[in-house]
Amino acid sequence: MIITVEISYYPLTENYSEAINSFLEKISKSNITIEVGMMSTVLIGEYKIIFELLNNSIYKLMEDYSSVFNMKISNSCPIK
């Protein structure tokens, strides 16, 4: 199943750009479509691949930084 995930990451640290860049680097190594915006990033791809990617990258970031993630998930609103 193909899904679209819009995710915003708010690291609660003074050096927030380091945490955000780390997140973007982790997800960019995957085989999904990624659209980086000013306030959120959109991921498009296979459900299992996206959730495995998010599980691995979010867990590591939350170990390293106090973090807030905001997500919207859809299987019926593909971005064209």
C-alpha positions, -999 to +999 in steps of 0.1 A: +000+000+000+013+034-010+010+061+017+018+098+021+032+110+054+037+147+062+060+151+092+073+181+111+102+177+135+108+202+164+140+193+183+139+211+216+175+221+216+195+252+209+213+235+181+181+224+164+195+226+128+219+198+136+190+175+147+169+184+117+198+178+093+204+145+110+168+135+105+168+145+068+201+126+063+186+095+078+155+095+056+172+106+024+191+072+023+158+054+016+141+043-016+110+066-012+100+100-026+109+129-002+097+165-006+114+188+019+094+220+027+099+249+051+079+235+079+074+198+071+087+170+050+065+147+029+073+111+024+056+090-003+061+053-006+053+018+005+037+017+040+062-009+055+092+009+042+082+043+055+072+030+089+105+010+093+124+042+083+105+064+107+108+038+135+145+037+131+152+074+126+127+088+152+139+064+179+175+074+175+167+112+174+146+109+206+175+091+223+198+120+214+174+151+216+143+161+234+119+161+204+084+167+192+072+151+159+039+160+143+026+136+115-003+132+091-007+099+074-029+091+044-035+063+020-059+083-001-043+117-007-013+112-029+007+143-039+008+148-076 
